[in-house]
């Protein structure tokens, strides 16, 4: 089921909305409905997720951090870069 809602917007607000709508190929009404629907979904998701303490959130974030060994040294020296480029250009793809 849907409801009809009438809004009164200032000319400046409408012009800004019109620019945004034109940029994405929607009408102003479609842009507003899409935006409100997206915000509603985000609020619903936020309500479903339990509140996380800052330290717990930090630890979860840090669990994704780490180091990866490429098996060879990397650096910013020109000789190494030149050698890598020469090797790449001599390979036929």
ZIJOBEL-V855526 format. One record per pair of residues at least 12 apart in sequence whose ideal C-beta (glycine too) atoms are under 8 Angstrom apart, sorted by the first residue. I is the first residue (numbers start at 1). J is the second residue. If there is no record, write none. Layout:
# ZIJOBEL-V855526
i = [I,I]
j = [J,J]
This chain:
# ZIJOBEL-V855526
i = [7,14,17,17]
j = [32,28,31,32]
